[in-house]
Amino acid sequence: MNNILYKSTRGLEKDIEASKAILKGLAEDGGLFVPETIPSFDIPLDDMINMTYQELAYEIMKLYFTDFTEEELKDCINKAYDSKFDTSEIAPLVKKDNVYYLELFHGSTIAFKDMALSILPHLMTTAAKKNNIENEIVILTATSGDTGKAALAGFADVKDTKIIVFYPKEGVSDIQERQMITQKGDNTFVIGIQGNFDDAQNGVKDILNDINLRKIMRDTGYQFSSANSINIGRLVPQIVYYVYAYAQLVKNGDIKIKDKINAVVPTGNFGNILAAYYAKQMGLPINRLICASNDNKVLFDFFKSGTYDKNRPFVLTSSPSMDILISSNLERLIYLLTDESSEKTKELMESLSKAGAYSIDPKMKEKVTDFYGQYSTEEETAHTIKKVFDTTDYLIDPHTAVGVSVYHKYVKETSDETKTVVASTASPYKFTRSVMLSLDEAYNEKTDFELIDIMHEKSNVAIPQAIEDIRHAEVLHKRVCDYTEMKDVVKDILKLV
């Protein structure tokens, strides 16, 4: 098996072992760590069909995290994918009306972020031991709603770590906010910011890139890392569930081995769909990667025109985890499209930073044919939730509905009948108000927790423990700051001032 090393998309760092890349999170030049080569599967697809999720996770992750021993990696996997998930399948595949929903919300915080953030703390603490790290690791995270809670749950009371989460105060659902601000754990800190997710994400990157602050941190026994999808330790575990979905389709007789499938991914920061792209590069028979956006359609415009332009109004939608204008993980795709030119990638990212936009050349644009981009309006998303429920009795959240809406546009445009998996990224219970108002606007008079009980009655789906836990939980995190004050807040928390 090849020893896979990592390098920065912007060229400064190379020959970095997986454990060090996971610990760093972000490269010192502001770039993202990518594998020097994307590995191919080293076992046939036929052998994957009867594997458990945990067994398959090992077969995928061992190809990327090559400086972890088999024992270390299996220990991380077994600790991550355990009874925290409410089904032994971990990521069930549910067929409704000729659409295959890959349910990625059966973890402890009922969103797809659990799939990677259940394992990241174990990867990180194992990596720290491997590298004889004695500093306390400070996890710094910006969230558009789901990453924050999943990261908090993963790192709460993990020895020798602290986790600081920033979220847009007015930009998450009531349930998402309550999940975060009731989080227990002496090492957890949650701060609402006056600003949007991009402000939070830019603030975190600015803190991580502050050379003077990094030195002060080292001198006081701390070091930063990130739980955002910029961390390669987040991206690689997400590859697993696309391979697992394919294996289930074969196992269930829906496709034959080597048949191609499409994957529809509701997309904000581009990490989830990038994982599907990596799976395709590894040898998974994927035909099209259907990138579904909401009214913040910066990715749709990019795939259509070849120009990425964040200079536009920021729209608050019913799918807040996708309310993003800077899709950080797109940098990893751009790097591949430039034939791995760190100079060109850096030039484009600097243009994004300074002018808020960049354009790829015709040669690069030719290489994005794997992707189809489209978007769903708020009205179309609400209509899709209602239509799917009325025709199948299956309730989906707004992010998943964006994916289904876009999928129907794709079929209408292309007449492509390829079997298609939709990444179902959150439980409808996480966005109760948006879902129930899509069914009937008369529900507007009800409180969120009344709507939870009504949703349970209508759908016959059990109320997740994650929701029951926050019904009467005490609010523990009340701090709010302007997005310009994030660095000062971190210094205050760590007593660096």
Secondary structure by P-SEA (a helix, b strand, c coil): ccbbbbbbcccccccccaaaaaaaccccccbbbbbcccccccccccccccccaaaaaaaaaaaccccccaaaaaaaaaacccccccccccbbbbbccccccccccccccccccccccccaaaaaaaaaaaaccccbbbbbbcccccaaaaaaaaacccccbbbbbbcccccccaaaaaaaaacccccbbbbbccccaaaaaaaaaaaaacaaaaaaaaaabbbbbbcccccccccaaaaaaaaaaaaaaaaaccccccbbbbbbbbcccaaaaaaaaaaaaaccccccbbbbbcccaaaaaaaacccccccccccccccccccccccccaaaaaaaaacccaaaaaaaaaaaaacccccccaaaaaaccccccccccaaaaaaaaaaaaacccccccaaaaaaaaaaaaaaaacccccbbbbccccccccaaaaaaaaaccccccccaaaaaaaaaaaccccccaaaaaaccccccccccccccaaaaaaaaaaccc
